[in-house]
Amino acid sequence: MKFTVRPLQTGDLDALLALAQEVPEVPHWTRRDYEGRSGFVAESDNRIIGFSIVRLVVDICELESIAVVKEARSQGVGKALLKAVAVWASLKNAVRLELEVRASNTTAIRLYKSFGMRTEGLRPGYYSSPSEDALLMGMELGPLHACS
Ligand SMILES: CC(C)(COP(=O)(O)OP(=O)(O)OC[C@H]1O[C@@H](n2cnc3c(N)ncnc32)[C@H](O)[C@@H]1OP(=O)(O)O)[C@@H](O)C(=O)NCCC(=O)NCCS
């Protein structure tokens, strides 16, 4: 499958909201929550098939959400979205990439580990509905060539 990754634009929000509705693992934000956020979308045949949302807090880049439509999974889209985030964050002089993930979300954890992230902590009972621990994962962001 051919796909491209590009920065998120305001005009993407309807498609992004529809995609997020189909993915129980991601935070279910309103349109307003997404407005003004930074992130990336993956497109194939002019259709959005995945997205990542990030937040920069001083020099730490937090991955807030990442999702790929079911039919496009396990084809490198998630990794490409993560790579776009890491390159963007490095250009913004971020020194670390961090995130929280449900301890049971083994697929996402494998994606993050395959990208070089490590488990750095645990937040007991961080998530609700259902209640679950969060793993804190992170990695240093080196020079851009380290992300290729
Ligand atoms: C997590 C998610 C974004 C991964 O996207 P993806 O496009 O399928 O991931 P990729 O194809 O780029 O795979 C990257 C790595 O993830 C892991 N991975 C992907 N799919 C996997 C699966 N079904 N089982 C186990 N590991 C898997 C592998 O380590 C893979 O690396 P490899 O190809 O070198 O083996 C996707 O499964 C998803 O949208 N899940 C639901 C939303 C979610 O859980 N988001 C995270 C919390 S916000």
The ligand as an SDF file (V2000), in Angstrom:
LIG
                    3D

 48 50  0  0  0  0  0  0  0  0999 V2000
   -0.6520    1.0760   17.3950 C   0  0  0  0  0  0  0  0  0  0  0  0
   -0.9170    1.3480   15.9140 C   0  0  0  0  0  0  0  0  0  0  0  0
   -0.9680    2.8770   15.7120 C   0  0  0  0  0  0  0  0  0  0  0  0
    0.2230    0.7380   15.0940 C   0  0  0  0  0  0  0  0  0  0  0  0
    0.0580    1.1640   13.7450 O   0  0  0  0  0  0  0  0  0  0  0  0
    0.5640    0.2370   12.5260 P   0  0  0  0  0  0  0  0  0  0  0  0
    0.4690    1.0510   11.2930 O   0  0  0  0  0  0  0  0  0  0  0  0
   -0.1620   -1.0390   12.5170 O   0  0  0  0  0  0  0  0  0  0  0  0
    2.0850   -0.0160   12.9390 O   0  0  0  0  0  0  0  0  0  0  0  0
    3.2750   -0.4120   11.9560 P   0  0  0  0  0  0  0  0  0  0  0  0
    2.7800   -1.2320   10.8150 O   0  0  0  0  0  0  0  0  0  0  0  0
    4.0400    0.8250   11.6290 O   0  0  0  0  0  0  0  0  0  0  0  0
    4.1400   -1.3680   12.8760 O   0  0  0  0  0  0  0  0  0  0  0  0
    5.1600   -0.8470   13.6580 C   0  0  0  0  0  0  0  0  0  0  0  0
    5.5240   -1.8590   14.7300 C   0  0  0  0  0  0  0  0  0  0  0  0
    4.4350   -2.0540   15.6040 O   0  0  0  0  0  0  0  0  0  0  0  0
    4.3570   -3.4120   15.9910 C   0  0  0  0  0  0  0  0  0  0  0  0
    3.0930   -3.9520   15.5030 N   0  0  0  0  0  0  0  0  0  0  0  0
    2.2800   -3.4400   14.5460 C   0  0  0  0  0  0  0  0  0  0  0  0
    1.1800   -4.2040   14.4050 N   0  0  0  0  0  0  0  0  0  0  0  0
    1.3110   -5.2180   15.2810 C   0  0  0  0  0  0  0  0  0  0  0  0
    0.4980   -6.3260   15.6360 C   0  0  0  0  0  0  0  0  0  0  0  0
   -0.6790   -6.5680   15.0400 N   0  0  0  0  0  0  0  0  0  0  0  0
    0.9510   -7.1670   16.5970 N   0  0  0  0  0  0  0  0  0  0  0  0
    2.1310   -6.9360   17.2140 C   0  0  0  0  0  0  0  0  0  0  0  0
    2.9320   -5.8960   16.9340 N   0  0  0  0  0  0  0  0  0  0  0  0
    2.5260   -5.0510   15.9830 C   0  0  0  0  0  0  0  0  0  0  0  0
    5.5410   -4.1200   15.3920 C   0  0  0  0  0  0  0  0  0  0  0  0
    6.5990   -4.0600   16.3190 O   0  0  0  0  0  0  0  0  0  0  0  0
    5.8620   -3.2370   14.2090 C   0  0  0  0  0  0  0  0  0  0  0  0
    7.2190   -3.2380   13.8940 O   0  0  0  0  0  0  0  0  0  0  0  0
    7.7760   -4.1980   12.7330 P   0  0  0  0  0  0  0  0  0  0  0  0
    6.9090   -3.9570   11.5390 O   0  0  0  0  0  0  0  0  0  0  0  0
    9.1680   -3.7260   12.5710 O   0  0  0  0  0  0  0  0  0  0  0  0
    7.6230   -5.5680   13.2830 O   0  0  0  0  0  0  0  0  0  0  0  0
   -2.2600    0.6990   15.4370 C   0  0  0  0  0  0  0  0  0  0  0  0
   -2.2410   -0.6620   15.7830 O   0  0  0  0  0  0  0  0  0  0  0  0
   -3.4870    1.3570   16.0150 C   0  0  0  0  0  0  0  0  0  0  0  0
   -4.0340    2.3020   15.4490 O   0  0  0  0  0  0  0  0  0  0  0  0
   -3.9560    0.8280   17.1750 N   0  0  0  0  0  0  0  0  0  0  0  0
   -5.1380    1.4000   17.8140 C   0  0  0  0  0  0  0  0  0  0  0  0
   -4.8530    2.7690   18.3920 C   0  0  0  0  0  0  0  0  0  0  0  0
   -3.8320    2.7160   19.5230 C   0  0  0  0  0  0  0  0  0  0  0  0
   -3.7190    1.7520   20.2580 O   0  0  0  0  0  0  0  0  0  0  0  0
   -3.0980    3.8540   19.6780 N   0  0  0  0  0  0  0  0  0  0  0  0
   -2.1080    3.9660   20.7530 C   0  0  0  0  0  0  0  0  0  0  0  0
   -2.6840    4.5220   21.9760 C   0  0  0  0  0  0  0  0  0  0  0  0
   -3.1750    6.2000   21.7810 S   0  0  0  0  0  0  0  0  0  0  0  0
  1  2  1  0
  2  3  1  0
  2  4  1  0
  2 36  1  0
  4  5  1  0
  5  6  1  0
  6  7  2  0
  6  8  1  0
  6  9  1  0
  9 10  1  0
 10 11  2  0
 10 12  1  0
 10 13  1  0
 13 14  1  0
 14 15  1  0
 15 16  1  0
 15 30  1  0
 16 17  1  0
 17 18  1  0
 17 28  1  0
 18 19  1  0
 18 27  1  0
 19 20  2  0
 20 21  1  0
 21 22  1  0
 21 27  2  0
 22 23  1  0
 22 24  2  0
 24 25  1  0
 25 26  2  0
 26 27  1  0
 28 29  1  0
 28 30  1  0
 30 31  1  0
 31 32  1  0
 32 33  2  0
 32 34  1  0
 32 35  1  0
 36 37  1  0
 36 38  1  0
 38 39  2  0
 38 40  1  0
 40 41  1  0
 41 42  1  0
 42 43  1  0
 43 44  2  0
 43 45  1  0
 45 46  1  0
 46 47  1  0
 47 48  1  0
M  END
$$$$
